[in-house]
Amino acid sequence: MKPNPGEPFVWDDPAGVLPPRLPLRVWVLASLAFVAVYLLMWSVVHVHVDVRPCLLRLPDPLFAVIPHDRRWDLITHDLYEVLTVGSVAVLIYQAVRGDHRGLVRFGAGLAVQAMLRCATLMLLPLCRANLTAGTVALKRVPTLQLGPIELPWRVWATNDLVFSGHVGEFLLLYWATRNWHPAVRMGLIVFQVLQAYALIATRGHYTVDILLALPCAYFANGVVTWCLVRLTGVPRVSTLAGFDSVTHRQLTR
């Protein structure tokens, strides 16, 4: 794609040229979207996929190559949680210091991705590899007691397969942290590769779940980028990624 004559052209990630301090309306919309979608996922979707009978267990060809080994849970559970919490803490620190872009972009990206996952999980009643088709993962609806209110609640589901939220999350994190040190971002890539292997080794996901996470996360990142550019009201210019961004003068301030 070539820019129009005399039109500023941004060769890098268009979201990276957003103003560091984002308007209040962006924070409000991103926060509401995040809370609403995750309430839907944890109180409705995750519960539903584990109490309904799953219908199909996929014959994944990589299961014959990668041995089943639960020790890889160290990567998919423990290290995953440590890196997620640590990364969010750094993004919050950056936001407090005045650069809101990483935190808002990551959180909003997770919200869009989670909405996509809600749809795919409801539509595809797959069984995890260790479950027999026609069975249920849970016989009773798990609940969360909030005083007099009792809500269906399940943060970690068993049959939440298509597509991998773990892989999608770290893709979104990688794209949201363009201003982090290259060595740190390379570490995210290394972890992503280890995580993909570990998810198959623990039979937590099928290979297709991991592959589908790439286009879905890319789409979520694109939607968030498009929305942020418009909500911040920056002037539009051509970009290699096909989105609108800001002028070169603003970029180099």
C-alpha positions as CSV (number, residue, x, y, z in Angstrom):
1,M,0.0,0.0,0.0
2,K,1.5,3.4,-1.0
3,P,0.6,6.7,0.7
4,N,-1.0,9.5,-1.2
5,P,1.5,12.2,-2.4
6,G,2.3,14.6,0.4
7,E,0.5,12.5,3.0
8,P,2.3,11.5,6.2
9,F,3.1,7.7,6.3
10,V,3.6,5.7,9.5
11,W,5.6,2.5,9.0
12,D,5.3,1.1,12.4
13,D,2.4,-0.1,14.6
14,P,-0.4,2.5,14.3
15,A,-1.5,2.2,17.9
16,G,2.1,3.1,19.0
17,V,1.5,6.7,17.9
18,L,-1.5,7.3,20.1
19,P,-1.1,10.0,22.7
20,P,0.4,8.6,25.9
21,R,-2.5,9.9,28.0
22,L,-5.8,8.6,26.8
23,P,-9.2,10.5,27.3
24,L,-11.5,9.5,30.2
25,R,-14.1,8.1,27.7
26,V,-11.5,5.6,26.4
27,W,-10.9,4.3,30.0
28,V,-14.6,4.1,30.7
29,L,-15.5,2.2,27.6
30,A,-12.5,-0.1,27.8
31,S,-13.2,-0.9,31.5
32,L,-16.9,-1.5,31.0
33,A,-16.2,-3.8,28.0
34,F,-13.7,-5.8,30.0
35,V,-15.9,-6.2,33.1
36,A,-19.0,-7.0,31.1
37,V,-17.4,-9.6,28.8
38,Y,-15.6,-11.4,31.6
39,L,-18.7,-11.5,33.7
40,L,-20.4,-13.1,30.8
41,M,-17.6,-15.6,30.3
42,W,-17.1,-16.7,33.9
43,S,-20.8,-16.7,35.0
44,V,-22.4,-18.0,31.8
45,V,-20.1,-19.4,29.2
46,H,-17.6,-21.4,31.3
47,V,-20.4,-22.8,33.4
48,H,-22.4,-23.8,30.3
49,V,-19.6,-25.6,28.4
50,D,-18.7,-27.7,31.5
51,V,-22.3,-28.8,32.5
52,R,-23.4,-29.6,28.9
53,P,-22.4,-32.9,27.3
54,C,-19.4,-32.5,25.0
55,L,-19.9,-34.1,21.7
56,L,-16.5,-34.7,20.0
57,R,-12.9,-35.4,20.9
58,L,-10.5,-34.5,18.1
59,P,-7.8,-36.9,16.8
60,D,-4.9,-34.5,17.1
61,P,-1.9,-35.7,15.1
62,L,0.6,-34.0,17.4
63,F,-0.7,-36.1,20.4
64,A,1.1,-39.0,18.8
65,V,4.4,-37.0,18.6
66,I,4.3,-35.0,21.9
67,P,3.9,-37.3,24.9
68,H,1.4,-36.6,27.6
69,D,3.2,-35.0,30.5
70,R,1.5,-33.1,33.3
71,R,4.8,-31.6,34.5
72,W,4.3,-29.0,31.8
73,D,1.5,-27.5,34.0
74,L,4.4,-25.6,35.5
75,I,4.4,-23.5,32.3
76,T,0.7,-23.4,31.5
77,H,-0.5,-22.6,35.0
78,D,2.3,-21.4,37.4
79,L,4.6,-19.5,35.0
80,Y,1.6,-18.3,33.0
81,E,0.0,-16.7,36.1
82,V,3.3,-15.2,37.3
83,L,4.0,-13.6,33.9
84,T,0.5,-12.3,33.5
85,V,0.4,-10.7,36.9
86,G,3.9,-9.3,36.5
87,S,3.1,-7.9,33.1
88,V,-0.1,-6.3,34.2
89,A,1.7,-4.8,37.2
90,V,4.3,-3.2,34.8
91,L,1.5,-1.9,32.5
92,I,-0.3,-0.4,35.6
93,Y,3.0,1.3,36.7
94,Q,3.4,2.7,33.2
95,A,-0.1,4.0,33.2
96,V,0.4,5.7,36.6
97,R,3.5,7.3,35.2
98,G,1.5,8.7,32.3
99,D,1.6,6.2,29.5
100,H,-1.9,4.7,29.3
101,R,-1.6,3.0,25.9
102,G,-0.2,-0.4,26.9
103,L,-2.7,-1.1,29.7
104,V,-5.8,0.1,27.8
105,R,-4.8,-1.6,24.6
106,F,-4.1,-4.9,26.4
107,G,-7.3,-4.8,28.4
108,A,-9.5,-3.8,25.5
109,G,-7.9,-6.5,23.4
110,L,-8.6,-9.1,26.0
111,A,-12.3,-8.0,26.1
112,V,-12.7,-8.3,22.3
113,Q,-10.9,-11.7,22.3
114,A,-13.0,-12.9,25.2
115,M,-16.2,-12.0,23.2
116,L,-14.9,-14.1,20.3
117,R,-14.2,-17.0,22.6
118,C,-17.6,-16.8,24.2
119,A,-19.1,-17.3,20.7
120,T,-16.8,-20.1,19.7
121,L,-17.1,-22.0,23.0
122,M,-20.9,-21.9,22.9
123,L,-21.0,-23.0,19.2
124,L,-18.4,-25.8,19.4
125,P,-19.1,-28.4,22.1
126,L,-15.7,-30.1,21.9
127,C,-14.4,-32.5,24.6
128,R,-11.0,-32.1,26.2
129,A,-8.7,-34.9,25.3
130,N,-9.2,-36.7,28.6
131,L,-13.0,-36.7,28.4
132,T,-15.2,-39.2,26.6
133,A,-17.7,-37.8,24.1
134,G,-21.2,-37.5,25.5
135,T,-20.0,-36.9,29.1
136,V,-20.0,-33.7,31.2
137,A,-17.1,-32.1,33.0
138,L,-19.2,-31.0,35.9
139,K,-22.4,-32.5,37.4
140,R,-23.3,-29.5,39.4
141,V,-23.2,-25.8,38.6
142,P,-20.4,-24.1,40.5
143,T,-21.4,-20.9,42.3
144,L,-20.0,-17.8,43.9
145,Q,-21.6,-16.5,47.0
146,L,-21.7,-12.7,47.4
147,G,-23.6,-12.2,50.6
148,P,-27.3,-12.9,49.7
149,I,-26.5,-13.2,46.0
150,E,-25.4,-16.6,44.5
151,L,-24.0,-16.5,41.0
152,P,-23.0,-19.3,38.7
153,W,-19.2,-18.9,38.5
154,R,-16.3,-20.7,36.9
155,V,-13.0,-18.9,36.1
156,W,-11.1,-22.0,34.7
157,A,-13.3,-24.2,32.5
158,T,-12.4,-27.7,31.3
159,N,-14.0,-27.7,27.8
160,D,-13.0,-24.1,26.9
161,L,-11.0,-25.3,23.9
162,V,-11.6,-23.3,20.7
163,F,-9.6,-21.1,20.7
164,S,-6.7,-20.9,23.1
165,G,-7.0,-17.8,25.4
166,H,-3.5,-18.4,26.8
167,V,-1.9,-18.0,23.3
168,G,-4.2,-15.1,22.3
169,E,-3.4,-13.3,25.6
170,F,0.3,-13.3,25.1
171,L,0.0,-12.2,21.4
172,L,-2.1,-9.2,22.6
173,L,0.5,-8.5,25.3
174,Y,3.3,-8.6,22.8
175,W,1.5,-6.1,20.5
176,A,0.6,-3.9,23.4
177,T,4.2,-3.6,24.7
178,R,6.0,-2.0,21.7
179,N,7.9,0.3,24.1
180,W,9.3,-2.5,26.2
181,H,12.9,-3.5,25.9
182,P,13.5,-5.8,22.9
183,A,15.0,-8.5,25.2
184,V,11.9,-8.5,27.3
185,R,9.6,-8.8,24.3
186,M,11.8,-11.6,22.9
187,G,11.2,-13.4,26.3
188,L,7.5,-13.2,25.6
189,I,8.0,-14.9,22.3
190,V,10.1,-17.6,23.9
191,F,7.4,-18.2,26.5
192,Q,4.8,-18.3,23.8
193,V,6.6,-21.1,22.1
194,L,7.1,-23.0,25.3
195,Q,3.4,-22.4,26.2
196,A,2.2,-23.8,22.9
197,Y,4.2,-27.0,23.4
198,A,3.1,-27.3,27.0
199,L,-0.6,-26.8,26.2
200,I,-0.4,-29.8,23.8
201,A,1.8,-31.9,26.2
202,T,-0.7,-31.4,29.0
203,R,-3.6,-32.0,26.6
204,G,-5.1,-28.7,27.7
205,H,-5.7,-27.7,24.0
206,Y,-5.7,-29.2,20.6
207,T,-3.3,-27.9,18.0
208,V,-6.2,-26.3,16.1
209,D,-7.0,-24.3,19.2
210,I,-3.5,-22.8,19.2
211,L,-3.5,-22.1,15.5
212,L,-6.9,-20.4,15.6
213,A,-5.7,-18.1,18.4
214,L,-3.4,-16.3,16.0
215,P,-6.0,-14.8,13.6
216,C,-8.5,-14.3,16.4
217,A,-6.0,-12.3,18.5
218,Y,-4.9,-10.4,15.4
219,F,-8.4,-9.4,14.7
220,A,-9.0,-8.4,18.3
221,N,-5.9,-6.2,18.2
222,G,-7.0,-4.6,14.9
223,V,-10.5,-3.8,16.3
224,V,-9.0,-2.2,19.4
225,T,-6.5,-0.2,17.3
226,W,-9.2,1.1,15.0
227,C,-11.4,2.1,18.0
228,L,-8.6,3.8,19.9
229,V,-7.5,5.8,17.0
230,R,-11.0,7.1,16.5
231,L,-11.9,7.6,20.1
232,T,-8.8,9.7,20.7
233,G,-9.7,11.9,17.7
234,V,-6.2,11.9,16.1
235,P,-5.9,12.9,12.4
236,R,-5.9,10.0,9.9
237,V,-2.9,9.0,7.7
238,S,-2.0,5.9,5.7
239,T,-0.2,3.1,7.5
240,L,1.3,-0.2,6.3
241,A,-1.1,-2.1,8.6
242,G,-4.0,-0.5,6.8
243,F,-5.3,1.4,9.8
244,D,-5.4,5.2,10.4
245,S,-2.8,6.9,12.6
246,V,-1.5,10.3,13.4
247,T,0.7,12.8,11.5
248,H,4.5,12.5,11.4
249,R,4.7,15.7,13.4
250,Q,2.7,14.2,16.3
251,L,4.7,11.0,16.0
252,T,8.0,12.7,16.5
253,R,7.1,15.0,19.3
